[in-house]
Amino acid sequence: MKKTILCLIMAIISVAVIAQDYTQVYLIGGAAPNGWSNDKAEAMMLVSSDDESAVFTWTGALKASDFKFINTLGTWQPSFNAATPDEPIILGETHSLVYNASGDDHKFTLPQAGFYTVIIDLKKLTMVVTEAEMELPEELWVVGSAIPNGIAKLSNAYGIANFLYVGELLEGDFKIITTESINEFTQYIVPLEEDVDITGETTFIITNDATVPGWNVWAADPVYKIKINLVGKKSNAEIFESRDKLYIVGGAVEIGWNAGLALPFVKDLQNPDVFIFDGELKIRPEHEESNLFKILGQLDWNPYSLHPYNPNEPLLESKNLQISVGDNKWAIDEDKQGRYILTVNTLYETIDAQYIGNGSSIQQVKNNRYFQILSMENGIHISMSGDYLADAAQLISIDGRIVNSIRNAGKDFVVGNNITSGVYILKIDCNKKHFVQRVFVK
């Protein structure tokens, strides 16, 4: 009987081993570029495979957080985990992997962000993490017949070693270069496969060969958004469509984590990709994750959401955001609780937070050489500089309605006295110049 049971156990183990997929594996976690999104985990490259080993490698930027490995996109198990809870990575040393079909879900933890190479062997169940030496270009240009002026510089204002192109593309082709003008040192960033359309995600190579073809643009459009990730050697491009609405939800928000009651942003009528939230954010012990929040594109958790690059990223330090990647949240500082004005640009994927606080009822918003604007409890006070006098002033609601209009306004005046709180557009005519400014009334 014991022998029969032992045979059955060995047969089950044998079937489980045979069921393992040694042809693919993905890195996932808070340390990974796409966080814990199991449908966007980082594919590792198979470098060697035989009867005794299946070696995969991945090189890229990792955050100071935790990670593990999954066998298949879109599923959590089977996975390959650490042998102990929150096992700290020791660079250059071999760590054991545990094949996990249903057991303990231990993770590895990386103490410091940086560029790393991760090597794992799925059959020997081992892993080694080492620092990676990466020489990345600091500037990139896009050139070709699809570019309206033939050449354009990419922005590198977000993420790690990430570049962004926002603008028009014509029917044609283009490639990306590492120098403003082509010379003997120029490197070319081109898709791995030929005859590839720019839309969607593609893998690229970096080469010195100027004859390798670039990407195709089959559909012209005035607003494309192209992201270039030099570390992962991936591009992602889309024809950009403006959002209609954004909402804020979280423990630091009055309504808590109720997506159906999330608070709306106000859309900037002059810039349809800019959204403004003016409200109170504070630590609310009655809610889970009481100091955190994120942003939604609908009164539901999916499909569109905005997140910071790092878990619990301090709001006032945050400049860039990710769209529908992972589930990181922004954090409110304990000593910075109160009224905030958040400005989100969904095209350039930026966020700007102004802490207004709970202080004086008068808060200076903006100065220039012609006038100062002060936000008051119930209106907007304008003080003209020097000898300048305002010829006219208008305060317009966010839906385009003129709230207050003044002719021959003079030197010091109030527009929109006793109006409700919210976001308005202020127009001032002075010295044959026209000024337009968003203002916030408490």
WOQUI-V317990 format. One record per backbone hydrogen bond with DSSP energy under -0.5 kcal/mol. CO is the residue of the C=O (numbers start at 1). NH is the residue of the N-H. E is the energy in kcal/mol with one decimal. If there is no record, write none. Layout:
CO NH E
CO NH E
This chain:
1 5 -2.5
2 6 -2.7
3 7 -2.1
4 8 -2.2
5 9 -2.5
6 10 -2.5
7 11 -2.2
8 12 -2.4
9 13 -2.6
10 14 -2.4
11 15 -2.4
12 16 -2.4
13 17 -2.4
14 18 -2.4
15 19 -2.0
16 20 -0.8
17 20 -0.9
20 22 -0.7
25 44 -2.3
26 70 -2.4
27 42 -2.3
28 68 -2.5
29 32 -1.0
31 63 -2.4
32 35 -1.6
34 37 -1.4
35 29 -1.9
36 38 -0.9
37 40 -1.8
38 74 -2.8
41 43 -0.5
42 27 -2.8
45 47 -0.5
45 57 -2.2
48 55 -2.5
53 50 -2.7
54 122 -2.4
55 47 -2.8
55 48 -1.3
56 120 -2.2
57 45 -3.0
58 118 -3.2
60 116 -2.9
62 114 -2.2
63 65 -1.6
65 110 -3.2
66 31 -2.4
67 108 -2.6
68 28 -2.1
69 80 -2.7
70 26 -2.8
72 75 -1.4
78 71 -2.0
79 100 -3.3
80 69 -1.7
81 98 -2.4
84 87 -0.9
87 109 -2.6
89 91 -0.6
90 93 -2.0
93 129 -0.5
95 127 -2.1
96 83 -0.5
97 99 -0.5
98 81 -2.7
99 101 -0.6
100 78 -0.5
100 79 -2.5
104 106 -0.6
106 82 -1.4
107 87 -2.0
108 67 -2.0
109 89 -2.6
109 111 -0.5
114 62 -2.9
115 132 -2.3
116 60 -2.4
117 130 -2.4
118 58 -1.7
119 128 -2.5
120 56 -2.8
120 122 -0.5
121 125 -1.5
121 126 -1.3
125 97 -2.3
126 121 -2.3
127 95 -3.4
128 119 -2.7
129 92 -2.9
130 117 -3.0
132 134 -0.7
134 136 -0.7
140 154 -2.4
141 177 -2.8
142 152 -1.7
143 175 -2.3
144 147 -1.4
146 148 -0.5
146 170 -2.8
147 150 -2.0
150 144 -1.7
152 142 -2.9
155 164 -3.2
158 162 -0.5
159 161 -0.6
161 230 -2.2
162 158 -0.6
163 228 -2.7
164 155 -2.9
165 226 -2.8
167 224 -3.2
168 148 -0.5
169 221 -2.0
172 217 -3.1
173 146 -2.2
174 215 -2.3
175 143 -2.7
176 189 -3.4
177 141 -2.4
183 186 -1.5
187 178 -1.4
188 190 -0.7
188 207 -2.8
189 176 -1.9
190 205 -3.0
196 216 -3.0
200 237 -1.7
202 235 -2.8
203 192 -3.0
205 190 -2.1
205 207 -0.5
207 188 -3.6
208 210 -0.8
209 212 -1.0
215 174 -2.0
216 198 -2.1
216 218 -0.5
217 172 -1.6
221 169 -2.3
223 240 -2.1
224 167 -2.0
225 238 -1.8
226 165 -2.6
227 229 -0.5
227 236 -2.0
228 163 -2.6
228 230 -0.7
229 233 -1.3
229 234 -1.5
233 204 -2.0
234 229 -2.9
235 202 -2.2
236 227 -2.8
237 200 -2.7
238 225 -2.6
238 240 -0.7
246 265 -2.7
247 296 -2.8
248 263 -1.9
249 294 -2.5
250 253 -1.4
252 282 -1.8
253 256 -1.7
255 258 -0.6
256 250 -2.2
257 259 -1.0
258 261 -1.5
259 262 -1.3
263 248 -2.9
266 276 -2.9
267 269 -0.6
268 271 -0.6
271 274 -2.3
273 346 -2.3
274 268 -2.7
275 344 -2.8
276 266 -3.6
277 279 -0.5
277 342 -2.8
279 340 -3.1
281 338 -2.4
282 284 -0.5
283 285 -0.6
284 287 -2.3
289 251 -0.6
289 292 -2.1
290 284 -1.8
291 332 -2.4
292 251 -0.5
292 252 -2.2
293 330 -2.5
294 249 -2.1
295 306 -3.0
296 247 -2.6
298 300 -1.9
304 297 -2.3
305 324 -3.7
306 295 -1.6
307 322 -3.5
310 313 -1.1
313 331 -2.6
314 317 -1.3
314 318 -0.7
315 318 -1.2
319 351 -1.9
322 307 -2.4
322 324 -0.6
329 313 -1.4
330 293 -1.6
331 315 -2.6
333 336 -1.5
338 281 -2.9
339 356 -2.5
339 357 -1.9
340 279 -2.1
341 354 -2.4
342 277 -2.4
342 344 -0.5
343 352 -2.4
344 275 -2.5
344 346 -0.6
345 349 -0.9
345 350 -1.7
349 321 -2.0
350 345 -2.4
352 343 -2.7
353 355 -0.5
354 341 -2.3
354 356 -0.7
356 359 -0.6
357 339 -0.7
361 363 -0.5
363 375 -2.2
366 373 -2.1
370 385 -3.0
371 368 -1.6
372 383 -2.1
373 365 -1.9
373 366 -0.9
374 376 -0.6
374 381 -2.3
375 363 -1.8
376 442 -1.1
378 418 -1.3
378 419 -1.5
379 376 -2.4
380 382 -0.5
380 415 -2.9
381 374 -2.5
382 413 -2.1
383 372 -2.3
385 388 -2.2
390 410 -2.0
391 408 -3.1
392 429 -2.6
393 406 -3.1
394 427 -2.8
395 403 -2.9
395 404 -1.5
396 425 -3.2
397 400 -2.1
401 397 -3.3
401 403 -0.6
404 395 -2.7
406 393 -2.5
410 390 -2.7
411 384 -3.3
413 382 -3.1
415 380 -2.2
416 419 -0.9
422 441 -2.7
423 398 -0.7
424 426 -0.5
424 439 -2.6
425 396 -3.1
426 437 -2.5
427 394 -2.5
428 430 -0.5
428 435 -2.7
429 391 -2.5
429 392 -1.2
430 433 -1.6
433 430 -2.5
435 428 -2.2
437 426 -3.1
439 424 -2.6
440 442 -0.5
441 422 -2.3
